[in-house]
Amino acid sequence: MVARSSITEMAVTPYVMEGVSEETRAAVAKRGLIIALIAFLTLIDLFGSQALLPALVDHYRVSPAAMGFAVNASTFGMAISGMLVAIFARSINRRLGIWLSLAFLAIPTFLLGLTTDLLTFALLRVAQGLFMSAAFTLTLTYLAEVCTITAARGAMAAYITGNVASNLFGRLLATGVADHVGLAESFFTFSALNLLGAMIAFLYLGRTDSSHDPAARETGSIWAAWIDHFANPKLRASFAIGFIILFAFVGVFTYVNFVLAGEPFKLPQGSIGLVYFVFVPAILTTPIAGFVAQRFGVQMTFMGSIGVSLVGVFLLLASSLWLLLLGLMLIGAGLFFAQAAATAYVGQAAAHDHAAASGLYLTSYYVGGLFGAFFLGQIFVTVGWPGTVACLAVSLLVAIWLGRNLHR
């Protein structure tokens, strides 16, 4: 297993590193940056395509709901992959699995730039989801297994921060390349970035062997581990919360594109890409999620974060562009802060088989995204944006109710 000084104690957030040397602080910052960068290059494909929705609707000549479902079909692959990792994680070397998943992710990403029909597009997005989720799940498992509880909070926050950054810069890059070069070239660019992520994971994640791999020490049936995890009320609540977080996120940031492109805003594709600067506050606040959860407890941290997102959801009905953007800003910051708290909590609440717990959490998380794309897409087409916003508000209220189970 990697030396504890290299990624475990060093992965803590700088906000809780009182009385440590400058050299240690620099090491912490470097490793936090590596963790965030791997997350960024893992999930950049997931969010970049969402910003291209209006252009993809025109290119494939389909309805917004059909294209929204095809783009978010990646969450179906992610849910399957999360379950497979939960089943077979004991035989998967974490570091090897992470960098190979990112390398293979580059293949369907490249092919998306060549496809000409919607079914193939959707299937390639499923394939992307399989590899993205494998890298995501194995990285979270790796951090939960090699980090102390305090270090894990900071490491998870760094990873989710990279996730946030991929939301912003992935969308900006996708729209920028599509506008100035071409739609296909945006997918070719993402493919190259996936290969870069594989290289970084290969070079910088600590090397492990089977005799020191935490997975090799797990005993008993994996099915018994699952039953044990589902019997834990803290983990059950966490799985349901993961479902709601991505359900709400996908629902908001998929279909708000059509609101921004329509009346009364009528923003062009390039301007819609700039709208995603609303993720900047989340990039600045998510790194301190570990510190806040340690100081105030996961339960209060989570409920407060979802409360902020709920305020943002109600602002989505505003006819003022600035109020709508403020709503998106609050939703992004609140949901990512809540995700960082909930993701770290799963690793702490699981007494054993962290890979199974992480896989089950992420399976629920991605299924929530798939439901968000499909169910809210039907609501958007049938009832309109106000009905979609109402469904989002109800889902976040349920998340707050579930948050009462996230005890210290």
Secondary structure, 3 states (H helix, E strand, C coil): CCCHHHHCHHHCCHHHCCCCCHHHHHHHHHHHHHHHHHHHHHHHHHHHHHHCHHHHHHHHCCCHHHHHHHHCCHHHHHHHHHHHHHHHHHHCCHHHHHHHHHHHHHHHHHHHCCCCCHHHHHHHHHHHHHHHHHHHHHHHHHHHHHCCHHHHHHHHHHHHHHHHHHHHHHHHHHHHHHHHCCHHHHHHHHHHHHHHHHHHHHHHCCCCCCCCCHHHHCCCCHHHHHHHHHHCHHHHHHHHHHHHHHHHHHHHHHHHHHHHHCCCCCCCHHHHHHHHHHHHHHHHHHHHHHHHHHHHCHHHHHHHHHHHHHHHHHHCCCCCHHHHHHHHHHHHHHHHHHHHHHHHHHHHHCCCCHHHHHHHHHHHHHHHHHHHHHHHHHHHHHCCHHHHHHHHHHHHHHHHHHHHHCCC
